[in-house]
Amino acid sequence: MGMETINNNTFTERLNPLNDFLFFKVMGEKGNEVQLLGFLNAVLGRSGKKSIESVEILENQSFVKDISSGKSCILDVLAVLTDGTKVNIEVQLSNQRNMERRSLYYWSKIYFESLNKGRNYRELPNVIAINIIDFSFLPEDNVHTYFNLREASNPSLILSSALEIHFINMVKWRNLVEKDIVNNSLHRWLTWFDEKSPLELVEEVVSMDSAIKAANERQTYVSQDEEARRTYWSRRKAEHDLISGLEDAREEGRDEGQEAATLGIARNALAEGLPIEVVQKITGLELETIKQL
């Protein structure tokens, strides 16, 4: 595992920036606007958007409460841009075989909840979902892919800018031969996000990019808190146990069909102590079905 610079000369263990708890603490709380803005500009520049000048973090207080009490919770980062566009960022390290539908579901949930009763549909904001994943997904080799609503026979015709979904694949990033941290800001961010990046390379991108420097300093601050470190390792263990449970369930259910395998995944997740709503999120099963397991 790599190391992280503190005060330029002191070194300590470098925690994984893509641990969901740590990602939320570094990118998803009030006061984290500098680094979040830098990351969003690095991602959204590819879809032709102008540089974003400001961002408001919509901090979910139930997340903060659940984290402090040690409960398991779903840690997404939610923000709103100056034009009203909402952006949701999710980190997913385990392949639960539902990424595309999962992302659509949470995109639609944010879109639906943005319209107050009695308001006009024209007031619905654009919603952008950004998924950082660390498993094989989609057949093409691109590290960064994004999708919107286009006419099938004429892709240049976009129905609406309301939907935009991005996938950033860390597996494909590590396999990328030609990385360009000098000219590509997203490559700098992925270098910093990747816990397998050499220390000297991490230090280089930190020195090159003020937003990444802010993220690095915030991560250093969080990692020095004993309670935060305990939560980090607890969630890391839970993620590892979940991945192991998923693989065991798939192996057991390989000859039983997809439905049986999914039920096996749900049972394992419940056995690990995950809340029912989290199990529903990772499996797509109905709540009543999960309650009967």
C-alpha positions in Angstrom: 0.0 0.0 0.0 1.3 3.5 -0.8 2.0 6.3 1.6 0.7 9.8 2.0 2.5 13.0 2.6 1.7 15.0 5.7 3.1 18.5 6.2 5.6 17.7 3.3 8.0 15.7 5.4 6.0 13.3 7.6 4.6 10.1 6.2 1.7 7.9 7.3 -0.3 5.1 5.8 -2.3 6.2 2.8 -5.9 5.2 3.1 -7.9 4.3 0.0 -9.6 7.5 -1.3 -12.4 5.4 -2.9 -13.5 3.9 0.4 -17.1 5.1 0.5 -16.8 6.7 3.9 -13.5 8.4 3.1 -14.8 9.6 -0.3 -17.8 11.1 1.4 -15.7 12.8 4.1 -13.3 14.3 1.5 -15.8 15.2 -1.3 -19.3 15.2 0.1 -19.4 17.5 3.2 -19.8 21.2 3.4 -16.4 22.8 3.1 -15.3 20.3 0.4 -16.4 22.5 -2.5 -12.9 23.2 -3.9 -12.0 19.6 -4.5 -15.5 18.6 -5.6 -15.5 21.4 -8.1 -12.2 20.4 -9.5 -13.3 16.8 -9.9 -16.6 17.7 -11.5 -14.8 19.9 -14.1 -12.4 17.1 -14.9 -15.4 14.7 -15.5 -17.9 16.9 -17.2 -15.5 18.7 -19.5 -15.7 15.7 -21.8 -19.4 16.1 -22.4 -18.8 19.7 -23.7 -19.9 21.6 -20.6 -18.4 24.9 -19.8 -16.1 25.1 -16.7 -18.2 25.1 -13.5 -17.4 28.1 -11.3 -19.3 27.1 -8.2 -21.0 24.2 -6.6 -23.3 23.7 -3.6 -23.0 20.4 -1.7 -26.3 19.1 -0.5 -25.2 17.3 2.6 -27.6 14.5 3.7 -27.7 14.9 7.5 -29.0 11.3 7.9 -25.7 10.1 6.5 -23.8 12.1 9.0 -26.0 10.8 11.9 -25.7 7.2 10.7 -21.9 7.5 10.3 -21.4 8.8 13.8 -23.6 6.1 15.3 -21.7 3.4 13.4 -24.7 2.3 11.4 -24.4 1.1 7.8 -25.7 3.6 5.3 -25.5 4.5 1.6 -22.9 7.2 1.1 -23.4 9.1 -2.1 -22.2 12.7 -2.8 -25.0 15.0 -4.0 -24.4 18.6 -5.2 -26.2 21.2 -7.3 -24.5 23.4 -9.9 -25.1 27.1 -10.5 -27.6 26.4 -13.3 -29.7 24.1 -11.0 -28.3 20.8 -12.4 -28.1 18.2 -9.7 -25.1 15.8 -9.6 -24.9 12.5 -7.8 -21.6 10.7 -7.3 -21.4 7.1 -6.3 -18.4 4.9 -5.7 -19.0 1.2 -6.2 -16.1 -1.2 -5.7 -17.9 -4.6 -5.9 -19.7 -5.9 -9.0 -23.3 -6.6 -8.0 -24.4 -7.2 -11.6 -26.9 -4.4 -11.5 -24.8 -1.3 -12.2 -26.7 0.1 -15.2 -30.2 -0.3 -13.6 -29.0 0.8 -10.2 -27.6 4.0 -11.7 -30.8 4.6 -13.7 -32.9 4.0 -10.5 -31.0 6.6 -8.4 -30.9 9.1 -11.3 -34.7 8.8 -11.6 -35.2 9.1 -7.9 -33.3 12.4 -7.7 -35.1 13.6 -10.9 -38.6 12.7 -9.5 -37.9 14.1 -6.0 -36.8 17.5 -7.6 -40.4 18.4 -8.6 -42.5 19.8 -5.8 -46.3 19.2 -5.9 -48.1 21.6 -8.1 -45.0 22.7 -9.9 -44.5 22.6 -13.7 -42.5 19.8 -15.4 -40.4 22.5 -17.1 -38.9 23.2 -13.6 -37.4 19.7 -13.4 -33.6 20.1 -13.3 -31.0 18.2 -15.3 -29.6 15.3 -13.3 -26.1 13.9 -13.8 -25.0 10.6 -12.3 -21.3 9.9 -12.0 -20.3 6.3 -11.1 -16.8 5.5 -10.1 -16.5 1.7 -10.3 -13.7 -0.8 -9.7 -14.8 -3.9 -11.7 -15.2 -5.0 -15.3 -18.2 -3.2 -16.8 -19.1 -2.5 -20.4 -17.2 -4.1 -23.3 -15.3 -1.1 -24.6 -11.9 -0.1 -23.3 -12.6 3.6 -22.5 -11.9 4.5 -18.9 -14.6 7.2 -19.0 -17.9 6.6 -20.8 -21.1 8.7 -20.6 -24.6 8.3 -21.9 -27.7 10.5 -22.6 -31.0 10.2 -24.4 -30.3 10.1 -28.2 -32.3 9.0 -31.3 -31.3 5.5 -32.2 -30.6 6.0 -35.9 -29.3 9.5 -35.6 -27.1 9.8 -32.4 -26.6 13.5 -33.0 -30.2 14.1 -32.1 -30.6 14.4 -28.4 -34.1 14.2 -26.9 -33.2 16.0 -23.7 -30.2 17.1 -21.7 -32.1 16.1 -18.5 -30.3 12.7 -18.3 -26.5 12.2 -18.3 -24.8 9.1 -16.7 -21.1 8.7 -16.5 -19.0 5.6 -15.7 -15.4 5.9 -14.6 -13.7 2.5 -14.5 -10.7 2.1 -12.3 -9.9 -1.3 -13.7 -9.6 0.1 -17.2 -7.6 3.1 -15.8 -5.0 0.8 -14.4 -4.8 -1.1 -17.7 -4.4 2.1 -19.7 -1.0 2.3 -21.2 -0.8 6.0 -22.1 -1.7 8.1 -19.1 -1.4 11.9 -19.4 -1.3 13.6 -16.1 0.1 16.8 -17.6 -2.7 17.6 -20.0 -5.7 15.5 -18.7 -7.1 16.6 -15.3 -9.2 13.5 -15.0 -6.1 11.4 -15.3 -4.6 13.3 -12.4 -7.6 12.6 -10.3 -7.6 8.9 -11.1 -4.0 8.8 -10.2 -4.8 10.2 -6.8 -7.9 8.0 -6.4 -6.0 4.8 -7.1 -4.6 3.4 -3.9 -2.1 1.4 -6.1 -0.5 4.5 -7.5 3.2 4.9 -6.5 3.8 7.5 -3.8 6.0 9.7 -6.0 3.3 9.8 -8.7 0.6 10.8 -6.1 2.9 13.5 -4.8 3.4 14.8 -8.4 -0.3 15.1 -9.1 -0.9 16.8 -5.7 1.8 19.4 -6.6 0.2 19.9 -10.1 -3.4 20.5 -9.2 -4.7 22.7 -6.4 -8.1 20.9 -6.1 -6.3 17.5 -5.7 -4.0 19.2 -3.1 -7.1 20.3 -1.2 -8.5 16.7 -1.4 -5.2 15.3 -0.2 -5.0 17.7 2.7 -8.6 16.9 3.7 -8.0 13.1 3.5 -4.9 13.6 5.7 -6.9 15.5 8.3 -9.7 12.9 8.4 -7.2 10.0 8.6 -5.6 11.5 11.7 -8.9 11.1 13.6 -9.1 7.8 15.5 -12.9 7.5 15.2 -12.8 8.2 11.5 -10.1 5.6 11.0 -12.2 3.0 12.9 -15.1 3.8 10.7 -12.9 3.6 7.6 -11.6 0.1 8.5 -15.1 -1.1 9.5 -16.5 -0.1 6.2 -13.5 -1.5 4.3 -14.0 -4.9 6.1 -17.8 -4.8 5.3 -17.0 -4.1 1.6 -14.5 -7.0 1.6 -17.0 -9.3 3.3 -19.7 -8.3 0.8 -17.4 -9.1 -2.2 -16.6 -12.5 -0.7 -20.3 -13.1 0.0 -21.2 -12.1 -3.5 -18.6 -14.5 -5.0 -19.7 -17.4 -2.7 -23.3 -16.8 -3.6 -22.6 -16.7 -7.3 -20.6 -19.9 -7.0 -23.3 -21.7 -5.1 -26.0 -20.4 -7.5 -24.1 -20.9 -10.7 -26.2 -24.0 -11.6 -29.4 -22.8 -10.0 -30.1 -19.9 -12.3 -29.9 -16.1 -11.9 -32.9 -15.7 -9.6 -31.5 -18.3 -7.1 -28.1 -16.7 -7.2 -29.6 -13.3 -6.5 -31.5 -14.7 -3.5 -28.2 -16.2 -2.3 -26.5 -12.8 -2.5 -29.3 -11.2 -0.5 -29.1 -13.9 2.2 -25.3 -13.4 2.5 -25.7 -9.6 2.7 -28.3 -10.0 5.4 -26.1 -12.3 7.3 -23.4 -9.7 7.2 -25.8 -7.3 8.9 -26.6 -5.0 6.0 -29.9 -3.2 6.4 -32.8 -4.4 4.2 -32.9 -1.2 2.1 -29.2 -1.6 1.3 -29.8 -5.3 0.3 -32.6 -4.1 -1.9 -30.3 -1.6 -3.5 -27.6 -4.2 -4.4 -29.9 -6.9 -5.5 -33.0 -5.2 -7.0 -35.3 -7.6 -5.1 -38.6 -6.5 -3.7 -38.7 -5.6 0.0 -41.2 -8.3 0.8 -39.1 -10.9 -0.8 -36.1 -9.8 1.2 -38.1 -9.8 4.5 -39.0 -13.5 3.9 -35.4 -14.6 3.6 
